Amino acid sequence: MITGTIVLEDISISFTAVGSAKGENREVLYTISDALSDKCETKTVEQEKFFKTLAIAVHNDGMPDYKKDYEDAESIQGLIRWIP
C-alpha cells in the first residue's frame, strides 16, 4: 500500500494505492481538494492511470511519455482538473 498527500499550488491530492501483491486489481482512492473554489471530490481509479497522471502534473515540461500517457491521464479527471 502506498499513501500520500501532494500539494500542487492550490490543489491538494490525498491518495491511497491498494491492490494485490501480484499486481491484480490495483486501484487508487484519491481525494482532490481545490482551495480556491472550496470544491472537493473523491474517485477510485486504476493505479497505472493515477501515477501517469501524477507524473504529468508534476513534470508538465515534456517528460518522456507525456504524449503517450496523456489520454490515460485525461480519462481520470473529474470536476477538478489537476493536469495542464
Contacts in CASP RR format, 6 or more apart in sequence:
PFRMAT RR
TARGET T0000
AUTHOR 0000-0000-0000
METHOD contacts of the structure
MODEL  1
MITGTIVLEDISISFTAVGSAKGENREVLYTISDALSDKCETKTVEQEKF
FKTLAIAVHNDGMPDYKKDYEDAESIQGLIRWIP
1 16 0 8 1.000
1 17 0 8 1.000
1 18 0 8 1.000
1 19 0 8 1.000
2 15 0 8 1.000
2 16 0 8 1.000
2 17 0 8 1.000
3 15 0 8 1.000
3 16 0 8 1.000
3 17 0 8 1.000
4 14 0 8 1.000
4 15 0 8 1.000
4 16 0 8 1.000
5 12 0 8 1.000
5 13 0 8 1.000
5 14 0 8 1.000
5 15 0 8 1.000
6 12 0 8 1.000
6 13 0 8 1.000
6 15 0 8 1.000
6 54 0 8 1.000
6 58 0 8 1.000
7 13 0 8 1.000
8 57 0 8 1.000
8 58 0 8 1.000
8 82 0 8 1.000
10 34 0 8 1.000
10 35 0 8 1.000
10 36 0 8 1.000
11 32 0 8 1.000
11 33 0 8 1.000
11 34 0 8 1.000
11 35 0 8 1.000
11 80 0 8 1.000
11 82 0 8 1.000
12 32 0 8 1.000
12 33 0 8 1.000
12 35 0 8 1.000
13 30 0 8 1.000
13 31 0 8 1.000
13 32 0 8 1.000
13 33 0 8 1.000
13 54 0 8 1.000
13 82 0 8 1.000
14 30 0 8 1.000
14 31 0 8 1.000
14 32 0 8 1.000
14 33 0 8 1.000
15 28 0 8 1.000
15 29 0 8 1.000
15 30 0 8 1.000
15 31 0 8 1.000
15 50 0 8 1.000
16 28 0 8 1.000
16 29 0 8 1.000
16 30 0 8 1.000
17 26 0 8 1.000
17 27 0 8 1.000
17 28 0 8 1.000
17 47 0 8 1.000
17 50 0 8 1.000
18 26 0 8 1.000
18 27 0 8 1.000
18 28 0 8 1.000
18 29 0 8 1.000
19 25 0 8 1.000
19 26 0 8 1.000
19 27 0 8 1.000
19 47 0 8 1.000
20 26 0 8 1.000
26 46 0 8 1.000
26 47 0 8 1.000
26 48 0 8 1.000
27 44 0 8 1.000
27 45 0 8 1.000
27 46 0 8 1.000
27 47 0 8 1.000
28 44 0 8 1.000
28 45 0 8 1.000
28 46 0 8 1.000
28 47 0 8 1.000
28 50 0 8 1.000
28 51 0 8 1.000
29 42 0 8 1.000
29 43 0 8 1.000
29 44 0 8 1.000
30 42 0 8 1.000
30 43 0 8 1.000
30 44 0 8 1.000
30 45 0 8 1.000
30 50 0 8 1.000
31 40 0 8 1.000
31 41 0 8 1.000
31 42 0 8 1.000
32 40 0 8 1.000
32 41 0 8 1.000
32 42 0 8 1.000
32 43 0 8 1.000
32 80 0 8 1.000
32 82 0 8 1.000
33 39 0 8 1.000
33 40 0 8 1.000
33 80 0 8 1.000
34 40 0 8 1.000
34 80 0 8 1.000
37 80 0 8 1.000
39 79 0 8 1.000
39 80 0 8 1.000
40 80 0 8 1.000
41 78 0 8 1.000
41 79 0 8 1.000
41 80 0 8 1.000
43 76 0 8 1.000
43 78 0 8 1.000
45 76 0 8 1.000
46 76 0 8 1.000
48 72 0 8 1.000
49 72 0 8 1.000
49 73 0 8 1.000
49 75 0 8 1.000
49 76 0 8 1.000
50 76 0 8 1.000
52 65 0 8 1.000
52 69 0 8 1.000
52 72 0 8 1.000
52 73 0 8 1.000
53 69 0 8 1.000
53 72 0 8 1.000
53 73 0 8 1.000
53 76 0 8 1.000
53 77 0 8 1.000
53 82 0 8 1.000
53 83 0 8 1.000
55 63 0 8 1.000
55 65 0 8 1.000
55 69 0 8 1.000
56 63 0 8 1.000
56 66 0 8 1.000
56 69 0 8 1.000
56 70 0 8 1.000
56 73 0 8 1.000
56 83 0 8 1.000
56 84 0 8 1.000
57 82 0 8 1.000
57 83 0 8 1.000
57 84 0 8 1.000
59 66 0 8 1.000
60 66 0 8 1.000
60 83 0 8 1.000
60 84 0 8 1.000
70 83 0 8 1.000
73 83 0 8 1.000
74 83 0 8 1.000
77 83 0 8 1.000
END
